[in-house]
Amino acid sequence: DSDEEAEMAGLRSSARHHGLSRPPPGAAPVESSTATRSVAKTDDGAASSDDDLAEDSAEDLGAMRTFLPQSFGRQEAPPGPSLEALHLSTRRKERREEIADRVSDKKTGVQFGPRTTDAVMAAGARQRAVRGASTMQHKAGGKLQEEVGLVEDSRRPGPVGQDSDIDEEGDAAALDDDDGIPVSHEVSIAAHEKAVTALSLDPRGSRMVTGSMDGCMKFYDFAGMNEEKQAFRWLEPVDGHMVQAVSFSTTGGLLLAVCSDSHARVYDRDGSSKPVQSTVKGDMYVRDMTHTKGHTQMLTSGVWHPLHQEQWVTSSLDGTLRLWDLNATPVGMDQVLPSVHVLKTLDKRNVCIGGGSGRTGGLHPTCCVLSPTDGKKIVGGCSDGSLQLFFEKARYQKPDKILRTAHAAPVSDATFIREGNQTNLLASRSLDNTMKVWDLRMFSDQRGPVKCFDGLPHEHEKIGLCASPDGKHLVTAIAPKRGAMGDASILIYDAKNFSLKRNIRLEKKAAVRFLWPQELNQLVVSTSSGDVVMLYNPSISVKGALHFVGKRTKSKPLSMVEDTGMGPIFNMTDRDDIKKFFDTGSGNMQRIRRIEARQAQKTIKPYQPPTHEAGSATARGAENLAFAAAVHKSGAQQLGLASASQKEPDSQKALLSYASKADGDQSLFGRAYQTTQPEKLLDWSVDKSEGDKRMEEAMKGDFAGSADRRYAAVLTTPLGVEGARQ
């Protein structure tokens, strides 16, 4: 009894029994030494009971953790890097070196906070100015104090207490923003396996579509992307045909896809498997292209109308540009769209003959572009290097203006340069290693270009260019020839004074197509290696790449984690789950999953008649054979066969078996026709037909002999053979 009383007293005096209760209000606080003495007064066994209980509970918790999987419970996500660190990782190498050089020129030394020395000097200057103002205040009144206040504001340092790295970041941002070109940071998207030849963004800048020489189109949603940068949809419009161009409509609900065949297709913004509408193929045997309803040869480019959401323009090897309308009446069995207008590109003879199908001397449009502000100007760049301009009218025939000597090689791309609401400047890029700027008000061979940029080598036939949304910059690219030394670069020129503003190196991947959307203020570049590079600046760019840079991939649900190969999660308070947990000790999870799937299936196993003792291998084999035999017999009965082994007889052989009987016994089939048809009308046993018989009757007599005698008499006449010939 004394031992039990001592143990209970120890429990009552321990902190585990009483808990961490607060003292009652008004009571004096207990000193720590008093609490120590109270614990020391207890027995040794009672004092050590708390330690024993703590050790036992720790051991029990550790043993329980051995039975629980490592993924038990909700795991806390590790802290991610800051926004500054994320954008610092995507900063281009050249910009980092330039910023480091600029920062290294500043004062160095031990600094506490953002330039504490400068802050102290500024504070001393303020104090001296205030002292001088107080001594002379009675002389100058408040006028000098106001002047000193202005001096204080001008000499006041920045906020103290921030890290010096932030100042460097501010200097970097100021260095990047000095010209308004968002190219300080870059992020690359691995889109295709081959060169990306088509690129388009919707008007809101939320989705991007890419097309490649591998024939695939991929759809990207910036808001739903993460650091993996995966496309949410991809499709192949035509097997074995590359994608020439893609273009979103003005509302962003439809997408125009132009491949290297004779049909243009319209898809919805979600990338449906089947196109919403497609265009008709014209009659290739018609010489005049105005008399056929569609393109007869491969398409080369296409673009949506900037104002009308139902119209778009395409160009083709047949030498024409065609204007299409979704509201046009479909034609043919497939209900495809016909063209509304036909725009012919003319060669030097003012003839439209096209440049495909091995035709020599012809030309075809390689690209087409519409004026972005009003859509009233249509320009086609041709294979002979000419630029042909069409103005909007009710009926199109020939070009309004032709620049025959614009380039010495095919024109790969063209774009309009905005000047407010005016689009009087046009820039063209060609395979002759030049880029030229033209004034449409002086669009003639005699006036020439406003500016010609020479020495821009590039071998890709789809090399493009673009203008900034404000019309202040022009963007194109250069790439060395195959096997030559040097790196590919993106060149950004000033559209006013035509000076080079940026030279961005891309190493060995050459830039092909460009986009500079106003909604994002980012430069999107497609490359020949299949990547899409997005250049941006966090301080002046919005949306786009800022949505997914540094955005981590969401952790998969437990059900998906289990399917990928990790062990299942068991509830250790449920008997069934505990049994399953110990069953997994054998390591045969496939067998367990097969059993669970068999138990969860809804199909009913058909009945098998038992023929042997249940449980033996012979019985199982015999049951299977019996079941198969029953099915075979049932099928034979449905086919009307006597047995399952009997085959269905051949009807032709069965009828031919009666042929000999019919020939031997005439009464077998002829009794029914003895009175009504004594003579057989359909008797084909005689080889000679009725016509042959009549010919034989007509040819009877000595007709051939009399003819020979008359010919012999003619030969004995004095004229002889010559008379007979006459």
FIBAVO-596038 format. One record per residue (C-alpha): x, y, z; residue number from 1. Coordinates in steps of 0.5 Angstrom, whole numbers, plus 2048, in hexadecimal, padded with zeros to 3 digits. Layout:
[atom [X Y Z] NUM]
...
//
This chain:
[atom [800 800 800] 1]
[atom [806 805 802] 2]
[atom [809 804 7FB] 3]
[atom [802 805 7F7] 4]
[atom [801 80B 7FB] 5]
[atom [808 80E 7FA] 6]
[atom [807 80D 7F2] 7]
[atom [800 810 7F2] 8]
[atom [803 816 7F6] 9]
[atom [809 817 7F1] 10]
[atom [804 817 7EB] 11]
[atom [800 81C 7EF] 12]
[atom [806 820 7F0] 13]
[atom [809 81F 7E9] 14]
[atom [807 824 7E3] 15]
[atom [804 81F 7DF] 16]
[atom [7FF 81E 7E4] 17]
[atom [7FD 825 7E5] 18]
[atom [7FF 828 7DE] 19]
[atom [801 82F 7DD] 20]
[atom [7FB 832 7E0] 21]
[atom [7FC 83A 7E2] 22]
[atom [7FC 83C 7E9] 23]
[atom [7F5 83F 7EC] 24]
[atom [7F5 847 7EB] 25]
[atom [7F7 84A 7F1] 26]
[atom [7FC 845 7F3] 27]
[atom [804 846 7F4] 28]
[atom [808 844 7EE] 29]
[atom [80C 83E 7F0] 30]
[atom [813 83E 7EF] 31]
[atom [817 839 7EB] 32]
[atom [81B 837 7F1] 33]
[atom [815 835 7F5] 34]
[atom [812 831 7EF] 35]
[atom [819 82E 7EF] 36]
[atom [819 82C 7F7] 37]
[atom [812 829 7F6] 38]
[atom [814 824 7F1] 39]
[atom [81A 823 7F5] 40]
[atom [816 821 7FB] 41]
[atom [813 81B 7F8] 42]
[atom [815 814 7F8] 43]
[atom [81A 812 7F2] 44]
[atom [816 80D 7EF] 45]
[atom [810 812 7EF] 46]
[atom [815 818 7EC] 47]
[atom [817 813 7E6] 48]
[atom [810 811 7E4] 49]
[atom [810 817 7E0] 50]
[atom [816 815 7DC] 51]
[atom [814 80E 7DB] 52]
[atom [80D 810 7D9] 53]
[atom [810 814 7D4] 54]
[atom [815 80F 7D1] 55]
[atom [810 80A 7D1] 56]
[atom [80B 80F 7CD] 57]
[atom [811 811 7C8] 58]
[atom [812 809 7C7] 59]
[atom [80B 808 7C5] 60]
[atom [80B 80E 7C0] 61]
[atom [811 80B 7BD] 62]
[atom [80E 804 7BC] 63]
[atom [808 807 7B9] 64]
[atom [80C 80B 7B4] 65]
[atom [80F 805 7B2] 66]
[atom [808 802 7B0] 67]
[atom [806 808 7AC] 68]
[atom [809 80A 7A5] 69]
[atom [80D 810 7A4] 70]
[atom [807 814 7A0] 71]
[atom [803 813 7A6] 72]
[atom [7FF 81A 7A8] 73]
[atom [800 820 7A4] 74]
[atom [807 823 7A2] 75]
[atom [809 82A 7A3] 76]
[atom [80B 82D 79C] 77]
[atom [812 82F 79D] 78]
[atom [813 837 79C] 79]
[atom [814 839 795] 80]
[atom [819 83E 793] 81]
[atom [817 846 793] 82]
[atom [815 849 78D] 83]
[atom [81B 84D 78C] 84]
[atom [81F 846 78C] 85]
[atom [81B 843 787] 86]
[atom [81B 849 782] 87]
[atom [823 849 783] 88]
[atom [823 842 781] 89]
[atom [820 844 77A] 90]
[atom [824 84A 779] 91]
[atom [828 849 773] 92]
[atom [830 848 774] 93]
[atom [832 84E 770] 94]
[atom [82D 853 774] 95]
[atom [830 850 77B] 96]
[atom [837 851 778] 97]
[atom [835 859 776] 98]
[atom [832 85A 77D] 99]
[atom [838 857 781] 100]
[atom [83D 85C 77D] 101]
[atom [838 862 77F] 102]
[atom [838 860 786] 103]
[atom [83F 85F 786] 104]
[atom [841 866 784] 105]
[atom [83D 868 78B] 106]
[atom [841 86A 792] 107]
[atom [842 863 795] 108]
[atom [844 862 79D] 109]
[atom [841 860 7A3] 110]
[atom [83A 862 7A3] 111]
[atom [834 861 7A8] 112]
[atom [82D 861 7A4] 113]
[atom [82D 865 79E] 114]
[atom [833 86A 79E] 115]
[atom [833 86C 7A5] 116]
[atom [839 871 7A4] 117]
[atom [835 875 79F] 118]
[atom [82F 875 7A4] 119]
[atom [833 878 7A9] 120]
[atom [836 87D 7A5] 121]
[atom [82F 87F 7A3] 122]
[atom [82D 880 7AA] 123]
[atom [833 884 7AC] 124]
[atom [832 889 7A6] 125]
[atom [82A 889 7A8] 126]
[atom [82C 88B 7AF] 127]
[atom [831 890 7AD] 128]
[atom [82C 893 7A9] 129]
[atom [827 893 7AE] 130]
[atom [82C 897 7B3] 131]
[atom [82E 89C 7AE] 132]
[atom [827 89D 7AD] 133]
[atom [825 89E 7B4] 134]
[atom [82A 8A3 7B5] 135]
[atom [828 8A8 7B0] 136]
[atom [821 8A7 7B0] 137]
[atom [820 8AE 7B3] 138]
[atom [823 8B1 7AE] 139]
[atom [820 8AD 7A8] 140]
[atom [81A 8AB 7AB] 141]
[atom [817 8A5 7A8] 142]
[atom [819 8A6 7A1] 143]
[atom [820 8A2 7A2] 144]
[atom [81D 89D 7A6] 145]
[atom [819 89B 7A0] 146]
[atom [81F 89B 79C] 147]
[atom [822 896 7A1] 148]
[atom [81C 892 7A1] 149]
[atom [81D 891 799] 150]
[atom [824 88F 79A] 151]
[atom [822 88A 79F] 152]
[atom [81E 887 79A] 153]
[atom [823 887 795] 154]
[atom [828 884 799] 155]
[atom [824 87F 79D] 156]
[atom [826 878 79C] 157]
[atom [822 872 79B] 158]
[atom [81F 86D 7A0] 159]
[atom [823 86A 7A5] 160]
[atom [823 863 7A7] 161]
[atom [823 85F 7A1] 162]
[atom [828 85A 79E] 163]
[atom [82D 85D 799] 164]
[atom [82B 858 794] 165]
[atom [824 85B 793] 166]
[atom [828 861 791] 167]
[atom [82C 85D 78C] 168]
[atom [825 85A 789] 169]
[atom [822 861 789] 170]
[atom [828 863 785] 171]
[atom [827 85D 780] 172]
[atom [820 85F 77F] 173]
[atom [822 866 77D] 174]
[atom [827 863 778] 175]
[atom [822 85F 775] 176]
[atom [81C 864 775] 177]
[atom [821 86A 772] 178]
[atom [81E 868 76B] 179]
[atom [818 864 76C] 180]
[atom [81A 85E 769] 181]
[atom [817 858 76D] 182]
[atom [81D 853 76C] 183]
[atom [821 853 773] 184]
[atom [81E 84C 774] 185]
[atom [81D 846 770] 186]
[atom [819 83F 771] 187]
[atom [819 83A 76C] 188]
[atom [814 835 76A] 189]
[atom [815 82E 767] 190]
[atom [80F 82E 762] 191]
[atom [811 82A 75C] 192]
[atom [817 825 759] 193]
[atom [818 829 753] 194]
[atom [818 831 751] 195]
[atom [812 835 753] 196]
[atom [80F 838 74D] 197]
[atom [808 83B 750] 198]
[atom [807 83F 756] 199]
[atom [801 843 758] 200]
[atom [7FE 846 75F] 201]
[atom [7F6 847 760] 202]
[atom [7F4 84E 761] 203]
[atom [7F4 84E 769] 204]
[atom [7FB 84B 769] 205]
[atom [7F9 845 76D] 206]
[atom [7FA 83F 768] 207]
[atom [7FF 83E 763] 208]
[atom [7FF 839 75D] 209]
[atom [806 836 75A] 210]
[atom [806 833 753] 211]
[atom [80C 82F 751] 212]
[atom [80F 82B 74B] 213]
[atom [80E 825 74E] 214]
[atom [806 826 74C] 215]
[atom [804 827 754] 216]
[atom [800 82D 757] 217]
[atom [801 82E 75E] 218]
[atom [7FC 832 763] 219]
[atom [7FF 836 769] 220]
[atom [7FB 839 76F] 221]
[atom [800 83E 773] 222]
[atom [7FB 83E 779] 223]
[atom [7FB 837 779] 224]
[atom [802 835 778] 225]
[atom [808 834 77D] 226]
[atom [80F 833 77D] 227]
[atom [80E 82C 779] 228]
[atom [80C 831 773] 229]
[atom [807 82C 770] 230]
[atom [802 82D 76B] 231]
[atom [7FB 82B 76C] 232]
[atom [7F9 829 765] 233]
[atom [7FD 827 75F] 234]
[atom [7FA 824 758] 235]
[atom [7FC 823 751] 236]
[atom [7F8 826 74C] 237]
[atom [7FA 822 746] 238]
[atom [7FF 81C 746] 239]
[atom [806 81D 743] 240]
[atom [805 825 742] 241]
[atom [808 82A 746] 242]
[atom [805 830 749] 243]
[atom [806 837 745] 244]
[atom [802 83C 749] 245]
[atom [7FD 83C 74F] 246]
[atom [7F9 842 751] 247]
[atom [7F4 844 756] 248]
[atom [7ED 848 754] 249]
[atom [7EC 84F 757] 250]
[atom [7E8 84C 75D] 251]
[atom [7ED 846 75E] 252]
[atom [7E7 841 75D] 253]
[atom [7E9 83E 757] 254]
[atom [7F0 83C 754] 255]
[atom [7F2 83C 74D] 256]
[atom [7F7 836 74B] 257]
[atom [7FB 836 744] 258]
[atom [7FF 830 742] 259]
[atom [803 82E 73C] 260]
[atom [7FC 82B 739] 261]
[atom [7F7 82F 735] 262]
[atom [7F2 82F 73B] 263]
[atom [7F2 835 740] 264]
[atom [7EE 832 747] 265]
[atom [7EB 836 74C] 266]
[atom [7EB 833 753] 267]
[atom [7E8 836 75A] 268]
[atom [7ED 838 75F] 269]
[atom [7ED 832 763] 270]
[atom [7F0 82E 75D] 271]
[atom [7EA 829 75B] 272]
[atom [7EC 823 758] 273]
[atom [7E8 825 752] 274]
[atom [7E8 82C 74F] 275]
[atom [7E2 830 74F] 276]
[atom [7E2 832 748] 277]
[atom [7E7 831 742] 278]
[atom [7E8 834 73B] 279]
[atom [7E7 830 734] 280]
[atom [7EC 82E 72F] 281]
[atom [7EC 831 729] 282]
[atom [7EC 82E 722] 283]
[atom [7F3 82D 720] 284]
[atom [7F1 82D 718] 285]
[atom [7EE 834 718] 286]
[atom [7F3 839 715] 287]
[atom [7F0 83F 718] 288]
[atom [7F0 83F 71F] 289]
[atom [7EA 844 720] 290]
[atom [7E5 83E 71D] 291]
[atom [7E7 839 723] 292]
[atom [7E5 839 72A] 293]
[atom [7EB 838 72E] 294]
[atom [7F3 837 72E] 295]
[atom [7F5 832 729] 296]
[atom [7FC 831 72C] 297]
[atom [800 831 732] 298]
[atom [7FE 837 737] 299]
[atom [804 83B 739] 300]
[atom [801 840 73F] 301]
[atom [7FB 842 742] 302]
[atom [7F9 848 747] 303]
[atom [7F2 84A 74A] 304]
[atom [7EF 850 748] 305]
[atom [7F1 855 74E] 306]
[atom [7EA 858 74E] 307]
[atom [7E5 853 74C] 308]
[atom [7E4 84D 750] 309]
[atom [7E1 849 74A] 310]
[atom [7E7 84A 744] 311]
[atom [7EE 848 743] 312]
[atom [7F3 848 73D] 313]
[atom [7F7 842 73B] 314]
[atom [7FD 842 735] 315]
[atom [7FE 83C 731] 316]
[atom [803 839 72C] 317]
[atom [7FE 83A 727] 318]
[atom [800 842 726] 319]
[atom [7F9 845 72A] 320]
[atom [7F7 847 731] 321]
[atom [7F0 846 733] 322]
[atom [7EC 849 738] 323]
[atom [7E7 844 73B] 324]
[atom [7E1 845 73F] 325]
[atom [7DD 841 745] 326]
[atom [7D7 843 743] 327]
[atom [7D7 841 73B] 328]
[atom [7D3 83B 739] 329]
[atom [7D6 835 739] 330]
[atom [7D7 830 733] 331]
[atom [7D8 829 731] 332]
[atom [7D6 823 735] 333]
[atom [7DB 825 73B] 334]
[atom [7D8 82C 73B] 335]
[atom [7DF 82F 73B] 336]
[atom [7DF 837 73A] 337]
[atom [7E1 83A 733] 338]
[atom [7E5 840 733] 339]
[atom [7E2 847 732] 340]
[atom [7E7 84B 72F] 341]
[atom [7ED 849 72A] 342]
[atom [7F3 84E 72A] 343]
[atom [7F8 84C 725] 344]
[atom [800 84D 725] 345]
[atom [803 84F 71F] 346]
[atom [809 84D 71C] 347]
[atom [80E 852 717] 348]
[atom [809 850 711] 349]
[atom [803 852 716] 350]
[atom [800 84B 715] 351]
[atom [7FE 847 71B] 352]
[atom [801 840 71A] 353]
[atom [803 83E 721] 354]
[atom [80A 83B 723] 355]
[atom [808 833 724] 356]
[atom [808 82D 721] 357]
[atom [80E 82E 71D] 358]
[atom [80C 834 71A] 359]
[atom [812 838 718] 360]
[atom [812 840 718] 361]
[atom [80C 841 71C] 362]
[atom [80B 844 723] 363]
[atom [807 842 729] 364]
[atom [806 846 730] 365]
[atom [80A 843 735] 366]
[atom [807 848 73B] 367]
[atom [801 84C 73C] 368]
[atom [800 852 741] 369]
[atom [7FA 857 742] 370]
[atom [7FB 85E 746] 371]
[atom [7F9 85D 74D] 372]
[atom [7F5 863 74E] 373]
[atom [7F0 863 749] 374]
[atom [7F1 85D 744] 375]
[atom [7F1 861 73E] 376]
[atom [7F8 85F 73B] 377]
[atom [7FA 858 739] 378]
[atom [801 857 737] 379]
[atom [804 850 734] 380]
[atom [80B 84F 734] 381]
[atom [80D 84B 72E] 382]
[atom [812 845 72C] 383]
[atom [815 84A 727] 384]
[atom [817 84F 72D] 385]
[atom [811 854 72B] 386]
[atom [80C 857 72F] 387]
[atom [805 858 72D] 388]
[atom [800 85C 730] 389]
[atom [7F8 85C 730] 390]
[atom [7F4 861 733] 391]
[atom [7ED 85F 735] 392]
[atom [7E7 85F 730] 393]
[atom [7E1 85C 72E] 394]
[atom [7E4 858 729] 395]
[atom [7EB 856 728] 396]
[atom [7EF 855 722] 397]
[atom [7F6 857 721] 398]
[atom [7FB 85A 726] 399]
[atom [7FA 861 727] 400]
[atom [802 862 728] 401]
[atom [808 85E 727] 402]
[atom [80F 85E 729] 403]
[atom [812 85A 724] 404]
[atom [81A 85B 726] 405]
[atom [818 85B 72E] 406]
[atom [81D 855 72F] 407]
[atom [821 850 72B] 408]
[atom [81F 84A 72F] 409]
[atom [818 847 731] 410]
[atom [815 84C 736] 411]
[atom [814 848 73D] 412]
[atom [810 84C 741] 413]
[atom [80D 853 741] 414]
[atom [80A 858 747] 415]
[atom [807 85F 748] 416]
[atom [80A 864 74D] 417]
[atom [805 868 751] 418]
[atom [805 86F 751] 419]
[atom [7FF 870 756] 420]
[atom [7F9 86F 752] 421]
[atom [7FD 86F 74B] 422]
[atom [800 869 748] 423]
[atom [804 86C 742] 424]
[atom [80B 869 743] 425]
[atom [80C 862 741] 426]
[atom [812 85D 743] 427]
[atom [814 857 73F] 428]
[atom [819 851 740] 429]
[atom [81C 84D 73A] 430]
[atom [821 848 739] 431]
[atom [826 84C 736] 432]
[atom [828 84E 73D] 433]
[atom [825 855 73D] 434]
[atom [81F 858 741] 435]
[atom [81C 85E 73E] 436]
[atom [817 864 740] 437]
[atom [812 867 73B] 438]
[atom [80E 86D 73B] 439]
[atom [807 86B 738] 440]
[atom [806 872 736] 441]
[atom [80C 872 732] 442]
[atom [80C 86A 730] 443]
[atom [80F 86A 729] 444]
[atom [816 867 726] 445]
[atom [818 86E 725] 446]
[atom [818 871 72C] 447]
[atom [81B 86A 72F] 448]
[atom [81B 869 736] 449]
[atom [81B 86D 73C] 450]
[atom [820 869 740] 451]
[atom [824 863 73D] 452]
[atom [827 85E 743] 453]
[atom [82D 85A 73F] 454]
[atom [831 854 742] 455]
[atom [82B 850 745] 456]
[atom [82D 849 743] 457]
[atom [828 844 744] 458]
[atom [826 83D 741] 459]
[atom [81F 83B 743] 460]
[atom [81A 83D 73E] 461]
[atom [815 83F 744] 462]
[atom [819 844 747] 463]
[atom [815 84A 749] 464]
[atom [815 850 74D] 465]
[atom [810 854 751] 466]
[atom [80F 85B 754] 467]
[atom [80E 85E 75B] 468]
[atom [807 860 75D] 469]
[atom [809 867 75D] 470]
[atom [80C 867 756] 471]
[atom [813 869 75A] 472]
[atom [817 862 758] 473]
[atom [818 85D 753] 474]
[atom [81A 856 754] 475]
[atom [81D 851 750] 476]
[atom [823 84C 750] 477]
[atom [829 849 74D] 478]
[atom [82C 842 74D] 479]
[atom [833 840 74A] 480]
[atom [833 83B 744] 481]
[atom [833 834 746] 482]
[atom [83A 832 748] 483]
[atom [83C 839 749] 484]
[atom [83F 83C 74F] 485]
[atom [83B 841 753] 486]
[atom [835 841 758] 487]
[atom [82E 843 756] 488]
[atom [82B 849 758] 489]
[atom [825 84D 759] 490]
[atom [825 855 756] 491]
[atom [821 85A 759] 492]
[atom [821 861 755] 493]
[atom [81E 868 757] 494]
[atom [819 869 751] 495]
[atom [81A 870 752] 496]
[atom [822 871 751] 497]
[atom [823 86A 74F] 498]
[atom [829 869 754] 499]
[atom [82A 862 757] 500]
[atom [827 862 75E] 501]
[atom [828 85B 760] 502]
[atom [82C 855 75E] 503]
[atom [82A 84F 761] 504]
[atom [82E 848 760] 505]
[atom [82A 842 760] 506]
[atom [830 83D 75E] 507]
[atom [82F 838 759] 508]
[atom [827 838 759] 509]
[atom [825 83D 754] 510]
[atom [81F 841 755] 511]
[atom [819 841 750] 512]
[atom [813 844 751] 513]
[atom [811 84A 756] 514]
[atom [80C 84D 75A] 515]
[atom [80B 853 75E] 516]
[atom [804 853 761] 517]
[atom [802 85A 764] 518]
[atom [7FE 856 76A] 519]
[atom [804 853 76D] 520]
[atom [80A 857 76B] 521]
[atom [80E 851 76A] 522]
[atom [812 84F 764] 523]
[atom [810 848 761] 524]
[atom [815 844 75D] 525]
[atom [815 83E 759] 526]
[atom [81B 83A 758] 527]
[atom [81E 835 753] 528]
[atom [81F 830 758] 529]
[atom [818 82F 75A] 530]
[atom [818 834 760] 531]
[atom [814 83A 762] 532]
[atom [818 840 765] 533]
[atom [814 845 769] 534]
[atom [818 84B 76B] 535]
[atom [815 850 770] 536]
[atom [817 855 776] 537]
[atom [813 854 77C] 538]
[atom [812 85B 77D] 539]
[atom [80F 85D 777] 540]
[atom [80C 856 774] 541]
[atom [805 853 777] 542]
[atom [802 84C 777] 543]
[atom [805 848 772] 544]
[atom [80C 845 774] 545]
[atom [80B 848 77B] 546]
[atom [805 843 77C] 547]
[atom [809 83D 77C] 548]
[atom [810 83F 77E] 549]
[atom [812 83C 785] 550]
[atom [80B 839 785] 551]
[atom [80C 832 788] 552]
[atom [808 82C 786] 553]
[atom [802 82A 78A] 554]
[atom [803 824 78E] 555]
[atom [7FF 81E 78C] 556]
[atom [7FA 81B 790] 557]
[atom [7FB 815 794] 558]
[atom [7F7 810 78F] 559]
[atom [7FB 813 789] 560]
[atom [801 812 78D] 561]
[atom [7FF 80A 78F] 562]
[atom [7FE 809 787] 563]
[atom [805 80B 786] 564]
[atom [808 806 78A] 565]
[atom [808 808 791] 566]
[atom [805 804 796] 567]
[atom [7FE 805 798] 568]
[atom [7FC 809 79F] 569]
[atom [7F9 804 7A4] 570]
[atom [7F4 806 7AA] 571]
[atom [7F8 803 7B0] 572]
[atom [7F1 803 7B4] 573]
[atom [7ED 7FF 7AF] 574]
[atom [7EE 7F8 7AF] 575]
[atom [7ED 7F7 7A8] 576]
[atom [7F3 7FC 7A7] 577]
[atom [7F7 7F9 7AC] 578]
[atom [7F6 7F2 7A9] 579]
[atom [7F8 7F5 7A2] 580]
[atom [7FE 7F8 7A5] 581]
[atom [801 7F2 7A7] 582]
[atom [7FF 7EE 7A1] 583]
[atom [804 7F3 79D] 584]
[atom [80A 7F0 7A1] 585]
[atom [80A 7EB 79C] 586]
[atom [80C 7F0 796] 587]
[atom [807 7EE 791] 588]
[atom [803 7F4 790] 589]
[atom [800 7F2 789] 590]
[atom [7FD 7EC 78C] 591]
[atom [7F9 7F0 791] 592]
[atom [7F7 7F5 78C] 593]
[atom [7F4 7EF 787] 594]
[atom [7F0 7ED 78D] 595]
[atom [7ED 7F3 78F] 596]
[atom [7EC 7F5 788] 597]
[atom [7E8 7EE 787] 598]
[atom [7E4 7EF 78D] 599]
[atom [7E2 7F6 78B] 600]
[atom [7E0 7F4 784] 601]
[atom [7D9 7F4 782] 602]
[atom [7D9 7EF 77C] 603]
[atom [7D6 7E8 77E] 604]
[atom [7DA 7E2 77D] 605]
[atom [7D6 7DD 778] 606]
[atom [7D4 7D6 77B] 607]
[atom [7D8 7D0 77A] 608]
[atom [7D5 7C9 77B] 609]
[atom [7DA 7C5 780] 610]
[atom [7DC 7BE 77D] 611]
[atom [7E1 7BC 782] 612]
[atom [7E3 7BD 78A] 613]
[atom [7E4 7C5 78B] 614]
[atom [7EA 7C7 78D] 615]
[atom [7EF 7C3 789] 616]
[atom [7F3 7C5 783] 617]
[atom [7EF 7C0 77E] 618]
[atom [7E8 7C2 781] 619]
[atom [7EA 7CA 77F] 620]
[atom [7ED 7C7 778] 621]
[atom [7E7 7C3 777] 622]
[atom [7E2 7C9 779] 623]
[atom [7E5 7CD 773] 624]
[atom [7E5 7C8 76E] 625]
[atom [7DD 7C7 770] 626]
[atom [7DC 7CE 770] 627]
[atom [7DF 7CF 769] 628]
[atom [7DB 7C9 766] 629]
[atom [7D5 7CC 768] 630]
[atom [7D6 7D2 765] 631]
[atom [7D8 7CF 75F] 632]
[atom [7D2 7CA 75F] 633]
[atom [7CD 7D0 760] 634]
[atom [7D0 7D4 75A] 635]
[atom [7CF 7CE 756] 636]
[atom [7C8 7CE 757] 637]
[atom [7C7 7D5 756] 638]
[atom [7CA 7D4 74F] 639]
[atom [7C5 7CE 74E] 640]
[atom [7CB 7C9 74D] 641]
[atom [7CA 7C2 74F] 642]
[atom [7D0 7C2 753] 643]
[atom [7D6 7C6 755] 644]
[atom [7DB 7C3 751] 645]
[atom [7D6 7C3 74B] 646]
[atom [7D8 7C9 746] 647]
[atom [7D3 7CD 742] 648]
[atom [7D2 7CA 73B] 649]
[atom [7D4 7CE 735] 650]
[atom [7CD 7D0 731] 651]
[atom [7D0 7D0 72A] 652]
[atom [7D3 7C9 72B] 653]
[atom [7CC 7C6 72E] 654]
[atom [7C8 7C9 728] 655]
[atom [7CE 7C6 723] 656]
[atom [7CD 7BF 726] 657]
[atom [7C6 7BF 722] 658]
[atom [7C8 7C1 71B] 659]
[atom [7CA 7B9 719] 660]
[atom [7C3 7B7 71C] 661]
[atom [7BF 7BD 718] 662]
[atom [7C3 7BB 711] 663]
[atom [7C1 7B3 712] 664]
[atom [7BA 7B4 715] 665]
[atom [7B6 7BA 711] 666]
[atom [7B0 7B9 715] 667]
[atom [7B4 7BB 71B] 668]
[atom [7B3 7C3 719] 669]
[atom [7AF 7C3 713] 670]
[atom [7A8 7C0 716] 671]
[atom [7A5 7C7 718] 672]
[atom [7A6 7C9 710] 673]
[atom [7A4 7C3 70C] 674]
[atom [79D 7C7 70B] 675]
[atom [79F 7CE 70B] 676]
[atom [7A6 7CE 708] 677]
[atom [7A7 7C8 704] 678]
[atom [7AD 7CB 700] 679]
[atom [7B2 7CE 705] 680]
[atom [7B3 7D5 703] 681]
[atom [7B9 7D6 708] 682]
[atom [7BD 7D0 706] 683]
[atom [7C4 7D2 705] 684]
[atom [7C7 7CB 704] 685]
[atom [7C8 7CD 6FC] 686]
[atom [7CE 7D0 6FB] 687]
[atom [7CB 7D4 6F5] 688]
[atom [7C7 7DA 6F6] 689]
[atom [7C1 7DC 6F2] 690]
[atom [7C5 7E2 6EE] 691]
[atom [7CA 7DC 6EC] 692]
[atom [7C5 7D8 6E9] 693]
[atom [7C2 7DD 6E5] 694]
[atom [7C9 7DF 6E2] 695]
[atom [7CA 7D8 6E0] 696]
[atom [7C3 7D8 6DC] 697]
[atom [7C5 7DE 6D9] 698]
[atom [7CC 7DC 6D7] 699]
[atom [7CA 7D6 6D3] 700]
[atom [7CB 7D5 6CC] 701]
[atom [7D1 7D6 6C7] 702]
[atom [7D2 7DD 6C9] 703]
[atom [7D9 7DC 6CA] 704]
[atom [7DA 7D9 6C3] 705]
[atom [7D7 7DE 6BF] 706]
[atom [7DB 7E3 6C2] 707]
[atom [7E1 7E0 6C0] 708]
[atom [7DF 7DF 6B9] 709]
[atom [7DD 7E6 6B8] 710]
[atom [7E4 7E8 6BA] 711]
[atom [7E8 7E3 6B6] 712]
[atom [7E4 7E6 6B0] 713]
[atom [7E6 7ED 6B1] 714]
[atom [7ED 7EB 6B1] 715]
[atom [7ED 7E8 6AA] 716]
[atom [7EA 7EF 6A7] 717]
[atom [7EF 7F3 6A3] 718]
[atom [7F0 7F8 6A8] 719]
[atom [7F3 7F2 6AD] 720]
[atom [7F5 7F4 6B4] 721]
[atom [7F6 7FB 6B3] 722]
[atom [7EE 7FB 6B1] 723]
[atom [7EC 7F7 6B7] 724]
[atom [7F0 7FC 6BC] 725]
[atom [7EC 802 6B9] 726]
//
